[in-house]
Amino acid sequence: MEMRRPFVRFTIRRAEVASAVQNAFTGTPVPRDTLVDAAHELGASTEVFAALGLLPDRTYLSVADIWSTLVATARTTGDPRSHESHAA
């Protein structure tokens, strides 16, 4: 029996992620845990935390870096609807 990855579909907008984590970027790469902390401080939505939870545990250079990683993660799930871009 083959195990299948669950589908990931983003219902979150890039601007929502950006506003939740933008203050974490101060000129140096930011670890995922720091992004989560920044989102927590701003009272980010459950959807933002779900998206941040999909990120690999590494450092990120910008919101664009976060978003491209999220899109790539969604594409690897095999759900053709999952890589919808909500650039706003």
Buried (B, 14 or more C-beta within 10 A) or exposed (E): EEEEEEEBEBEBBBEBBBBBBEEBBEEEEBEBEBBBBBBEEBEBBEBBEEBBEBBEEEEBEBBEBBBEBBBEBBEEBEBEEBBEEEEE
